Amino acid sequence: MQRQRLRELGVITGQYAPGPLNAITDVAGVKVGHVTLIEGERTRTGATAILPHGGNLFQDKVPAGFAVLNGYGKFAGSTQIKELGEIEAPILLTNTLAVGRAIEAINRHVMAYPGNERVVSLNAVVGETNDARLNDIRAPRPDVEDMLAAIDAAQAGPVAEGAVGAGTGTVAFGLKGGIGTSSRLVAIGKEQYTLGILVQSNFGGHLRIDGRPFAVDASHDRDGSIVMIAATDAPLCARNLTRLAERCFGGLARTGAALSNGSGDYALAFSTAETVRRTPERRKGLHAYPDLSNDVISPLFEAMIEAAEEAILNSLTMATPMSGYNAASGKPSRIAALSLEALRKILSDKD
């Protein structure tokens, strides 16, 4: 059966309308690129790149906020984001043992970008989850060239979901996880803002869809990780972007996540608004950055929770079954996909 997104199955999460693509790329300027590596019987991995805008990110930095719910994982570049409140390079998602290669790829990309000839330090941003249940994670893939290819492939428009890119070998709730995305439109005063999210799902818990439990024919998974990258065109300061990132965990909880000792739960949010972009001229001295006040941003928080929940569920409904190699046991493995037939039955019973 052809895989479908959550809304195509008739499940609407929340009250806010999605953007035209229901994807992070509904936020103007944001680009996403995947490299998917399915080779032989053991390679099931990849990389996903997210570019906040299509220009020189090192020169025209974007404000950002970072949040951790449970820190059993690696998120390169997080301390500088928390310290300075900005992103200056493409974001890469990949597997746990490939983080170093992703940093090298970002270094090479940024230093080769016209205008960066004298750059001698930069903050590469890399998130990871462990895909060793389906992938020979000890093998050096994706390599630096694969990572660069993901950055080069980044584009606007529809975003591929499921077992692609950094989600190629991931597992969520004992089912095939992967990449998922969603977006929301939010009116504040006379302005309409867009926010979007992309997730790499690889965590455990007791799955809930539309608030209803979904039984999985697998041993209960508790541990695992998720990385959530959120974007908005709303003019927000780094402090409120951190608060926006924290709301992603509300959507994570709604899906039934275990939030266990062995989970790595990370969220990063950035603003693409030109008025808050940290250009070279603005960084030279005193500059006033307009931003939405605390009193009016609650709708963005609520919409972020909705979008995060939907993106996670999209990662499951769009993923296909996969056979691979369990690096811990050294044996072949197979992970089933969420049954859309069973989901439809649950939804029809509810009606």
CORFEN-V36748 format. One record per residue. N is the residue number from 1. RES is the residue in three letters. SS is DSSP state (A for helix, B for strand, O for the rest). PHI is phi in radians with two decimals (999 if undefined). D_LAST is the distance of its C-alpha to the last C-alpha in whole Angstrom. Layout:
((N/RES/SS/PHI/D_LAST) (N/RES/SS/PHI/D_LAST))
This chain:
((1/MET/O/999/23) (2/GLN/O/-1.13/23) (3/ARG/O/-1.28/22) (4/GLN/O/-2.38/20) (5/ARG/O/-1.34/20) (6/LEU/O/-0.98/17) (7/ARG/A/-1.17/16) (8/GLU/A/-1.16/17) (9/LEU/A/-1.56/14) (10/GLY/O/1.62/11) (11/VAL/O/-1.76/12) (12/ILE/O/-1.95/14) (13/THR/O/-1.68/16) (14/GLY/O/1.54/18) (15/GLN/O/-1.89/19) (16/TYR/O/-1.48/22) (17/ALA/O/-1.33/22) (18/PRO/O/-1.38/24) (19/GLY/O/-1.29/27) (20/PRO/O/-0.99/28) (21/LEU/O/-1.73/27) (22/ASN/O/0.88/25) (23/ALA/O/-2.57/28) (24/ILE/A/-1.03/31) (25/THR/A/-1.32/33) (26/ASP/A/-1.16/32) (27/VAL/O/-1.35/34) (28/ALA/O/-0.96/37) (29/GLY/O/1.70/40) (30/VAL/O/-1.30/38) (31/LYS/B/-2.21/38) (32/VAL/B/-2.29/37) (33/GLY/B/-2.37/39) (34/HIS/B/-2.10/38) (35/VAL/B/-2.16/40) (36/THR/B/-1.93/38) (37/LEU/B/-2.03/41) (38/ILE/B/-2.12/40) (39/GLU/B/-2.35/43) (40/GLY/O/1.04/44) (41/GLU/O/-1.77/43) (42/ARG/O/-2.15/43) (43/THR/B/-1.70/42) (44/ARG/B/-2.47/39) (45/THR/B/-2.68/39) (46/GLY/B/2.96/39) (47/ALA/B/-2.54/40) (48/THR/B/-2.25/38) (49/ALA/B/-1.90/40) (50/ILE/B/-2.16/39) (51/LEU/B/-1.91/41) (52/PRO/O/-1.10/41) (53/HIS/O/-2.72/43) (54/GLY/O/-1.56/45) (55/GLY/O/-1.70/48) (56/ASN/O/-1.49/51) (57/LEU/O/-1.14/48) (58/PHE/O/-1.18/52) (59/GLN/O/-1.43/53) (60/ASP/O/-1.94/50) (61/LYS/B/-1.29/48) (62/VAL/B/-2.02/45) (63/PRO/B/-1.16/44) (64/ALA/B/-2.64/42) (65/GLY/B/-2.37/40) (66/PHE/B/-2.28/39) (67/ALA/B/-2.45/37) (68/VAL/B/-2.22/37) (69/LEU/B/-1.64/35) (70/ASN/B/-2.35/36) (71/GLY/B/-1.70/39) (72/TYR/O/-1.49/40) (73/GLY/O/3.04/40) (74/LYS/O/-2.19/42) (75/PHE/B/-2.45/42) (76/ALA/B/-1.14/45) (77/GLY/O/1.56/47) (78/SER/A/-1.18/44) (79/THR/A/-1.17/48) (80/GLN/A/-1.28/49) (81/ILE/A/-1.09/46) (82/LYS/A/-1.15/46) (83/GLU/A/-1.32/49) (84/LEU/A/-1.82/50) (85/GLY/O/1.21/46) (86/GLU/B/-2.73/46) (87/ILE/B/-2.04/45) (88/GLU/O/-2.26/48) (89/ALA/O/-2.72/47) (90/PRO/O/-1.01/44) (91/ILE/B/-1.76/42) (92/LEU/B/-2.08/41) (93/LEU/B/-2.00/39) (94/THR/B/-2.82/40) (95/ASN/B/-1.60/40) (96/THR/A/-0.98/42) (97/LEU/A/-1.51/45) (98/ALA/A/-1.80/45) (99/VAL/A/-1.03/46) (100/GLY/A/-1.09/49) (101/ARG/A/-1.20/49) (102/ALA/A/-1.14/47) (103/ILE/A/-1.06/49) (104/GLU/A/-1.07/52) (105/ALA/A/-1.11/50) (106/ILE/A/-1.10/49) (107/ASN/A/-0.99/53) (108/ARG/A/-1.12/54) (109/HIS/A/-1.10/52) (110/VAL/A/-1.19/52) (111/MET/A/-1.19/56) (112/ALA/A/-1.50/56) (113/TYR/O/-1.23/55) (114/PRO/O/-0.95/57) (115/GLY/O/1.76/58) (116/ASN/O/-1.93/58) (117/GLU/O/-1.11/61) (118/ARG/O/-1.90/62) (119/VAL/O/-1.22/59) (120/VAL/O/-2.16/60) (121/SER/O/-2.71/57) (122/LEU/O/-2.68/53) (123/ASN/O/-1.86/50) (124/ALA/O/-1.26/48) (125/VAL/B/-2.04/44) (126/VAL/B/-2.40/43) (127/GLY/B/-1.91/40) (128/GLU/B/-2.57/39) (129/THR/B/-2.38/37) (130/ASN/O/-1.68/38) (131/ASP/O/-1.78/37) (132/ALA/O/-1.23/39) (133/ARG/O/-1.34/37) (134/LEU/O/-2.24/37) (135/ASN/O/-2.29/40) (136/ASP/O/-1.31/44) (137/ILE/O/-1.15/44) (138/ARG/O/-1.28/47) (139/ALA/O/-1.26/48) (140/PRO/O/-1.41/49) (141/ARG/O/-2.30/46) (142/PRO/O/-1.21/45) (143/ASP/O/-1.59/49) (144/VAL/A/-1.06/50) (145/GLU/A/-1.13/50) (146/ASP/A/-1.08/46) (147/MET/A/-1.10/45) (148/LEU/A/-1.09/48) (149/ALA/A/-1.11/46) (150/ALA/A/-1.13/42) (151/ILE/A/-1.10/44) (152/ASP/A/-1.13/46) (153/ALA/O/-1.42/42) (154/ALA/O/-1.06/41) (155/GLN/B/-2.65/39) (156/ALA/O/-1.36/37) (157/GLY/O/1.73/34) (158/PRO/O/-1.01/31) (159/VAL/O/-1.98/31) (160/ALA/O/-1.15/31) (161/GLU/O/-2.21/28) (162/GLY/B/1.54/28) (163/ALA/O/-1.44/31) (164/VAL/O/-2.35/33) (165/GLY/A/0.91/36) (166/ALA/A/-1.17/36) (167/GLY/A/-1.71/33) (168/THR/O/-0.98/34) (169/GLY/O/-1.93/35) (170/THR/O/-1.52/32) (171/VAL/B/-2.34/30) (172/ALA/B/-2.33/27) (173/PHE/O/1.02/25) (174/GLY/O/1.34/27) (175/LEU/B/-2.01/25) (176/LYS/B/-1.16/27) (177/GLY/O/-1.68/27) (178/GLY/B/2.66/29) (179/ILE/B/-1.65/29) (180/GLY/B/-2.44/26) (181/THR/B/-2.58/27) (182/SER/B/-2.88/25) (183/SER/B/-2.61/26) (184/ARG/B/-2.52/26) (185/LEU/B/-1.89/28) (186/VAL/B/-2.31/29) (187/ALA/B/-1.63/31) (188/ILE/B/-2.28/34) (189/GLY/O/1.12/36) (190/LYS/O/-1.66/37) (191/GLU/B/-1.89/36) (192/GLN/B/-1.95/33) (193/TYR/B/-2.02/33) (194/THR/B/-2.01/31) (195/LEU/B/-2.28/31) (196/GLY/B/-2.51/30) (197/ILE/B/-2.55/29) (198/LEU/B/-2.24/30) (199/VAL/B/-2.15/29) (200/GLN/B/-2.04/31) (201/SER/B/-1.64/29) (202/ASN/B/-2.82/31) (203/PHE/O/-2.35/29) (204/GLY/O/-2.04/28) (205/GLY/B/2.53/26) (206/HIS/O/-2.00/22) (207/LEU/O/-1.06/20) (208/ARG/B/-2.23/17) (209/ILE/B/-2.21/14) (210/ASP/O/0.99/12) (211/GLY/O/1.42/14) (212/ARG/B/-1.90/12) (213/PRO/B/-1.17/15) (214/PHE/O/-2.10/16) (215/ALA/O/-1.24/19) (216/VAL/O/-2.00/22) (217/ASP/O/-1.40/24) (218/ALA/O/-2.75/27) (219/SER/O/-1.10/29) (220/HIS/O/-1.14/28) (221/ASP/O/-1.54/29) (222/ARG/O/-1.96/31) (223/ASP/O/-1.44/33) (224/GLY/B/2.32/33) (225/SER/B/-2.48/33) (226/ILE/B/-2.54/32) (227/VAL/B/-2.05/33) (228/MET/B/-2.16/32) (229/ILE/B/-1.97/34) (230/ALA/B/-1.96/33) (231/ALA/B/-2.32/34) (232/THR/B/-2.62/35) (233/ASP/O/-1.68/37) (234/ALA/O/-1.26/37) (235/PRO/O/-1.33/41) (236/LEU/O/-2.11/40) (237/CYS/O/-1.36/43) (238/ALA/A/-1.06/43) (239/ARG/A/-1.08/42) (240/ASN/A/-1.33/39) (241/LEU/A/-1.21/38) (242/THR/A/-1.11/38) (243/ARG/A/-1.12/36) (244/LEU/A/-1.13/34) (245/ALA/A/-1.04/34) (246/GLU/A/-1.07/33) (247/ARG/A/-1.22/30) (248/CYS/A/-1.01/29) (249/PHE/A/-1.19/29) (250/GLY/A/-1.12/26) (251/GLY/A/-1.17/24) (252/LEU/A/-1.06/25) (253/ALA/A/-1.10/24) (254/ARG/A/-1.08/20) (255/THR/O/-1.42/20) (256/GLY/O/1.67/22) (257/ALA/B/-1.06/25) (258/ALA/O/-1.31/28) (259/LEU/O/0.93/31) (260/SER/O/-1.44/33) (261/ASN/O/-1.01/37) (262/GLY/O/-1.69/37) (263/SER/B/-1.83/35) (264/GLY/B/-1.98/36) (265/ASP/B/-2.01/34) (266/TYR/B/-2.18/35) (267/ALA/B/-2.44/34) (268/LEU/B/-2.29/37) (269/ALA/B/-2.24/36) (270/PHE/B/-2.41/39) (271/SER/B/-1.95/39) (272/THR/O/-1.65/41) (273/ALA/O/-0.99/42) (274/GLU/A/-1.10/45) (275/THR/A/-1.19/47) (276/VAL/A/-1.95/46) (277/ARG/O/-1.21/47) (278/ARG/B/-1.59/50) (279/THR/O/-1.35/53) (280/PRO/O/-0.97/56) (281/GLU/O/-1.16/58) (282/ARG/A/-1.23/55) (283/ARG/A/-1.45/56) (284/LYS/A/-1.32/60) (285/GLY/O/-3.00/60) (286/LEU/O/-1.15/58) (287/HIS/O/-2.57/55) (288/ALA/O/-1.65/53) (289/TYR/O/-1.81/49) (290/PRO/O/-1.23/47) (291/ASP/O/-2.64/43) (292/LEU/O/-1.14/40) (293/SER/O/-1.41/41) (294/ASN/A/-0.96/39) (295/ASP/A/-1.23/38) (296/VAL/A/-2.03/36) (297/ILE/O/-1.70/34) (298/SER/A/-0.97/31) (299/PRO/A/-1.03/29) (300/LEU/A/-1.12/30) (301/PHE/A/-1.08/29) (302/GLU/A/-1.11/26) (303/ALA/A/-1.13/25) (304/MET/A/-1.14/27) (305/ILE/A/-1.06/25) (306/GLU/A/-1.05/22) (307/ALA/A/-1.15/24) (308/ALA/A/-1.12/25) (309/GLU/A/-1.03/21) (310/GLU/A/-1.17/20) (311/ALA/A/-1.08/24) (312/ILE/A/-1.09/23) (313/LEU/A/-1.19/20) (314/ASN/A/-1.08/21) (315/SER/A/-1.10/24) (316/LEU/A/-1.50/22) (317/THR/A/-1.22/20) (318/MET/O/-1.61/23) (319/ALA/O/-1.36/26) (320/THR/O/-1.92/27) (321/PRO/O/-1.02/28) (322/MET/B/-2.53/32) (323/SER/B/-1.79/35) (324/GLY/B/-2.85/38) (325/TYR/B/-2.32/40) (326/ASN/B/-1.49/40) (327/ALA/O/-1.17/43) (328/ALA/O/-1.30/43) (329/SER/O/-1.60/43) (330/GLY/O/1.28/45) (331/LYS/B/-2.18/43) (332/PRO/B/-1.07/40) (333/SER/B/-2.51/37) (334/ARG/B/-2.50/33) (335/ILE/B/-2.08/30) (336/ALA/O/-1.34/27) (337/ALA/O/-1.62/24) (338/LEU/O/-0.99/21) (339/SER/O/-1.36/19) (340/LEU/A/-1.23/17) (341/GLU/A/-1.12/15) (342/ALA/A/-1.13/14) (343/LEU/A/-1.12/13) (344/ARG/A/-1.06/11) (345/LYS/A/-1.13/10) (346/ILE/A/-1.05/9) (347/LEU/A/-1.19/6) (348/SER/A/-1.22/5) (349/ASP/A/-1.11/5) (350/LYS/A/-1.14/4) (351/ASP/O/-1.18/0))
